[in-house]
Amino acid sequence: MLYIVAYDIPNDRRRTKVHKALCGFGAWTQYSLFECFLDARELVRLRARLDDLLEPDEDSVRIYPLCQACQKSVETIGSPAPKESVTFIM
């Protein structure tokens, strides 16, 4: 499933750590926004990783799930629409 992950973190060091962590889960598409294709296990791992990095009183992370029907309705202006990456192992 495609998840949109948006974050607002005022601390530069924590924001950098969150950004680097999210790079391991999806594509950085805008300043504080990632598009992540995750299965249930990966989503649990992502949440656990974020729990380790965030200060709940100061930081905000929102994870929006997009079903396949919603993905087809995404309108993108100025950059490619989100696509799940494909890996070939030979």
PyMOL CGO cylinders between C-alpha atoms (Angstrom):
from pymol import cmd
from pymol.cgo import CYLINDER

trace = [
    CYLINDER, 0.00, 0.00, 0.00, 1.15, 3.54, -0.66, 0.3, 1, 1, 1, 1, 1, 1,
    CYLINDER, 1.15, 3.54, -0.66, 1.59, 5.76, 2.38, 0.3, 1, 1, 1, 1, 1, 1,
    CYLINDER, 1.59, 5.76, 2.38, 2.24, 9.48, 2.34, 0.3, 1, 1, 1, 1, 1, 1,
    CYLINDER, 2.24, 9.48, 2.34, 4.45, 10.44, 5.28, 0.3, 1, 1, 1, 1, 1, 1,
    CYLINDER, 4.45, 10.44, 5.28, 4.61, 14.12, 6.15, 0.3, 1, 1, 1, 1, 1, 1,
    CYLINDER, 4.61, 14.12, 6.15, 6.59, 15.53, 9.03, 0.3, 1, 1, 1, 1, 1, 1,
    CYLINDER, 6.59, 15.53, 9.03, 7.12, 18.80, 10.90, 0.3, 1, 1, 1, 1, 1, 1,
    CYLINDER, 7.12, 18.80, 10.90, 10.12, 18.66, 13.21, 0.3, 1, 1, 1, 1, 1, 1,
    CYLINDER, 10.12, 18.66, 13.21, 11.59, 21.92, 14.55, 0.3, 1, 1, 1, 1, 1, 1,
    CYLINDER, 11.59, 21.92, 14.55, 14.91, 20.44, 15.73, 0.3, 1, 1, 1, 1, 1, 1,
    CYLINDER, 14.91, 20.44, 15.73, 17.45, 20.25, 12.88, 0.3, 1, 1, 1, 1, 1, 1,
    CYLINDER, 17.45, 20.25, 12.88, 19.30, 17.21, 14.24, 0.3, 1, 1, 1, 1, 1, 1,
    CYLINDER, 19.30, 17.21, 14.24, 16.12, 15.17, 14.82, 0.3, 1, 1, 1, 1, 1, 1,
    CYLINDER, 16.12, 15.17, 14.82, 14.68, 16.26, 11.46, 0.3, 1, 1, 1, 1, 1, 1,
    CYLINDER, 14.68, 16.26, 11.46, 17.85, 15.02, 9.72, 0.3, 1, 1, 1, 1, 1, 1,
    CYLINDER, 17.85, 15.02, 9.72, 17.65, 11.67, 11.55, 0.3, 1, 1, 1, 1, 1, 1,
    CYLINDER, 17.65, 11.67, 11.55, 13.98, 11.25, 10.61, 0.3, 1, 1, 1, 1, 1, 1,
    CYLINDER, 13.98, 11.25, 10.61, 14.73, 12.17, 6.99, 0.3, 1, 1, 1, 1, 1, 1,
    CYLINDER, 14.73, 12.17, 6.99, 17.55, 9.59, 6.82, 0.3, 1, 1, 1, 1, 1, 1,
    CYLINDER, 17.55, 9.59, 6.82, 15.33, 6.94, 8.41, 0.3, 1, 1, 1, 1, 1, 1,
    CYLINDER, 15.33, 6.94, 8.41, 12.52, 7.61, 5.94, 0.3, 1, 1, 1, 1, 1, 1,
    CYLINDER, 12.52, 7.61, 5.94, 14.97, 7.34, 3.01, 0.3, 1, 1, 1, 1, 1, 1,
    CYLINDER, 14.97, 7.34, 3.01, 15.19, 3.64, 3.87, 0.3, 1, 1, 1, 1, 1, 1,
    CYLINDER, 15.19, 3.64, 3.87, 11.43, 3.23, 3.48, 0.3, 1, 1, 1, 1, 1, 1,
    CYLINDER, 11.43, 3.23, 3.48, 10.41, 5.34, 0.50, 0.3, 1, 1, 1, 1, 1, 1,
    CYLINDER, 10.41, 5.34, 0.50, 11.01, 8.17, -1.93, 0.3, 1, 1, 1, 1, 1, 1,
    CYLINDER, 11.01, 8.17, -1.93, 11.58, 11.75, -0.82, 0.3, 1, 1, 1, 1, 1, 1,
    CYLINDER, 11.58, 11.75, -0.82, 9.27, 13.74, -3.06, 0.3, 1, 1, 1, 1, 1, 1,
    CYLINDER, 9.27, 13.74, -3.06, 8.97, 17.12, -1.39, 0.3, 1, 1, 1, 1, 1, 1,
    CYLINDER, 8.97, 17.12, -1.39, 10.69, 19.01, 1.42, 0.3, 1, 1, 1, 1, 1, 1,
    CYLINDER, 10.69, 19.01, 1.42, 9.01, 17.15, 4.32, 0.3, 1, 1, 1, 1, 1, 1,
    CYLINDER, 9.01, 17.15, 4.32, 7.11, 14.48, 2.44, 0.3, 1, 1, 1, 1, 1, 1,
    CYLINDER, 7.11, 14.48, 2.44, 7.83, 10.88, 1.50, 0.3, 1, 1, 1, 1, 1, 1,
    CYLINDER, 7.83, 10.88, 1.50, 5.90, 8.39, -0.62, 0.3, 1, 1, 1, 1, 1, 1,
    CYLINDER, 5.90, 8.39, -0.62, 6.38, 4.90, 0.79, 0.3, 1, 1, 1, 1, 1, 1,
    CYLINDER, 6.38, 4.90, 0.79, 5.09, 1.61, -0.61, 0.3, 1, 1, 1, 1, 1, 1,
    CYLINDER, 5.09, 1.61, -0.61, 4.94, -0.57, 2.51, 0.3, 1, 1, 1, 1, 1, 1,
    CYLINDER, 4.94, -0.57, 2.51, 3.51, -3.89, 3.53, 0.3, 1, 1, 1, 1, 1, 1,
    CYLINDER, 3.51, -3.89, 3.53, 2.15, -4.40, 7.07, 0.3, 1, 1, 1, 1, 1, 1,
    CYLINDER, 2.15, -4.40, 7.07, 5.52, -5.50, 8.47, 0.3, 1, 1, 1, 1, 1, 1,
    CYLINDER, 5.52, -5.50, 8.47, 7.39, -2.54, 6.97, 0.3, 1, 1, 1, 1, 1, 1,
    CYLINDER, 7.39, -2.54, 6.97, 4.79, -0.14, 8.37, 0.3, 1, 1, 1, 1, 1, 1,
    CYLINDER, 4.79, -0.14, 8.37, 5.33, -1.56, 11.87, 0.3, 1, 1, 1, 1, 1, 1,
    CYLINDER, 5.33, -1.56, 11.87, 9.12, -1.20, 11.43, 0.3, 1, 1, 1, 1, 1, 1,
    CYLINDER, 9.12, -1.20, 11.43, 8.69, 2.41, 10.24, 0.3, 1, 1, 1, 1, 1, 1,
    CYLINDER, 8.69, 2.41, 10.24, 6.49, 3.33, 13.21, 0.3, 1, 1, 1, 1, 1, 1,
    CYLINDER, 6.49, 3.33, 13.21, 8.96, 1.74, 15.63, 0.3, 1, 1, 1, 1, 1, 1,
    CYLINDER, 8.96, 1.74, 15.63, 11.86, 3.60, 14.03, 0.3, 1, 1, 1, 1, 1, 1,
    CYLINDER, 11.86, 3.60, 14.03, 10.00, 6.91, 14.25, 0.3, 1, 1, 1, 1, 1, 1,
    CYLINDER, 10.00, 6.91, 14.25, 9.04, 6.26, 17.89, 0.3, 1, 1, 1, 1, 1, 1,
    CYLINDER, 9.04, 6.26, 17.89, 12.77, 5.98, 18.67, 0.3, 1, 1, 1, 1, 1, 1,
    CYLINDER, 12.77, 5.98, 18.67, 13.57, 9.30, 16.99, 0.3, 1, 1, 1, 1, 1, 1,
    CYLINDER, 13.57, 9.30, 16.99, 10.69, 11.66, 17.79, 0.3, 1, 1, 1, 1, 1, 1,
    CYLINDER, 10.69, 11.66, 17.79, 9.88, 13.94, 20.70, 0.3, 1, 1, 1, 1, 1, 1,
    CYLINDER, 9.88, 13.94, 20.70, 6.07, 13.66, 20.90, 0.3, 1, 1, 1, 1, 1, 1,
    CYLINDER, 6.07, 13.66, 20.90, 5.66, 17.07, 22.56, 0.3, 1, 1, 1, 1, 1, 1,
    CYLINDER, 5.66, 17.07, 22.56, 7.55, 18.87, 19.78, 0.3, 1, 1, 1, 1, 1, 1,
    CYLINDER, 7.55, 18.87, 19.78, 7.41, 16.77, 16.60, 0.3, 1, 1, 1, 1, 1, 1,
    CYLINDER, 7.41, 16.77, 16.60, 4.60, 15.80, 14.29, 0.3, 1, 1, 1, 1, 1, 1,
    CYLINDER, 4.60, 15.80, 14.29, 4.53, 12.98, 11.76, 0.3, 1, 1, 1, 1, 1, 1,
    CYLINDER, 4.53, 12.98, 11.76, 1.43, 12.07, 9.78, 0.3, 1, 1, 1, 1, 1, 1,
    CYLINDER, 1.43, 12.07, 9.78, 1.06, 8.82, 7.85, 0.3, 1, 1, 1, 1, 1, 1,
    CYLINDER, 1.06, 8.82, 7.85, -1.72, 8.82, 5.26, 0.3, 1, 1, 1, 1, 1, 1,
    CYLINDER, -1.72, 8.82, 5.26, -2.65, 5.51, 3.61, 0.3, 1, 1, 1, 1, 1, 1,
    CYLINDER, -2.65, 5.51, 3.61, -3.75, 5.66, -0.02, 0.3, 1, 1, 1, 1, 1, 1,
    CYLINDER, -3.75, 5.66, -0.02, -5.73, 2.74, -1.41, 0.3, 1, 1, 1, 1, 1, 1,
    CYLINDER, -5.73, 2.74, -1.41, -5.27, 1.73, -5.05, 0.3, 1, 1, 1, 1, 1, 1,
    CYLINDER, -5.27, 1.73, -5.05, -8.38, 3.63, -6.11, 0.3, 1, 1, 1, 1, 1, 1,
    CYLINDER, -8.38, 3.63, -6.11, -7.08, 6.77, -4.39, 0.3, 1, 1, 1, 1, 1, 1,
    CYLINDER, -7.08, 6.77, -4.39, -3.65, 6.33, -5.98, 0.3, 1, 1, 1, 1, 1, 1,
    CYLINDER, -3.65, 6.33, -5.98, -5.27, 6.44, -9.40, 0.3, 1, 1, 1, 1, 1, 1,
    CYLINDER, -5.27, 6.44, -9.40, -6.92, 9.74, -8.44, 0.3, 1, 1, 1, 1, 1, 1,
    CYLINDER, -6.92, 9.74, -8.44, -3.66, 11.44, -7.40, 0.3, 1, 1, 1, 1, 1, 1,
    CYLINDER, -3.66, 11.44, -7.40, -3.03, 14.49, -9.51, 0.3, 1, 1, 1, 1, 1, 1,
    CYLINDER, -3.03, 14.49, -9.51, 0.62, 15.39, -9.97, 0.3, 1, 1, 1, 1, 1, 1,
    CYLINDER, 0.62, 15.39, -9.97, 1.74, 18.66, -11.48, 0.3, 1, 1, 1, 1, 1, 1,
    CYLINDER, 1.74, 18.66, -11.48, 5.42, 19.19, -12.25, 0.3, 1, 1, 1, 1, 1, 1,
    CYLINDER, 5.42, 19.19, -12.25, 6.88, 15.81, -11.31, 0.3, 1, 1, 1, 1, 1, 1,
    CYLINDER, 6.88, 15.81, -11.31, 6.22, 12.12, -11.93, 0.3, 1, 1, 1, 1, 1, 1,
    CYLINDER, 6.22, 12.12, -11.93, 3.31, 10.44, -10.17, 0.3, 1, 1, 1, 1, 1, 1,
    CYLINDER, 3.31, 10.44, -10.17, 4.23, 7.96, -7.40, 0.3, 1, 1, 1, 1, 1, 1,
    CYLINDER, 4.23, 7.96, -7.40, 5.18, 4.50, -8.64, 0.3, 1, 1, 1, 1, 1, 1,
    CYLINDER, 5.18, 4.50, -8.64, 6.20, 1.43, -6.72, 0.3, 1, 1, 1, 1, 1, 1,
    CYLINDER, 6.20, 1.43, -6.72, 9.79, 0.56, -7.50, 0.3, 1, 1, 1, 1, 1, 1,
    CYLINDER, 9.79, 0.56, -7.50, 10.45, -2.81, -9.05, 0.3, 1, 1, 1, 1, 1, 1,
    CYLINDER, 10.45, -2.81, -9.05, 13.52, -4.88, -8.20, 0.3, 1, 1, 1, 1, 1, 1,
    CYLINDER, 13.52, -4.88, -8.20, 14.79, -7.62, -10.46, 0.3, 1, 1, 1, 1, 1, 1,
    CYLINDER, 14.79, -7.62, -10.46, 17.02, -10.31, -8.99, 0.3, 1, 1, 1, 1, 1, 1,
    CYLINDER, 17.02, -10.31, -8.99, 18.96, -12.39, -11.47, 0.3, 1, 1, 1, 1, 1, 1,
]
cmd.load_cgo(trace, "trace")
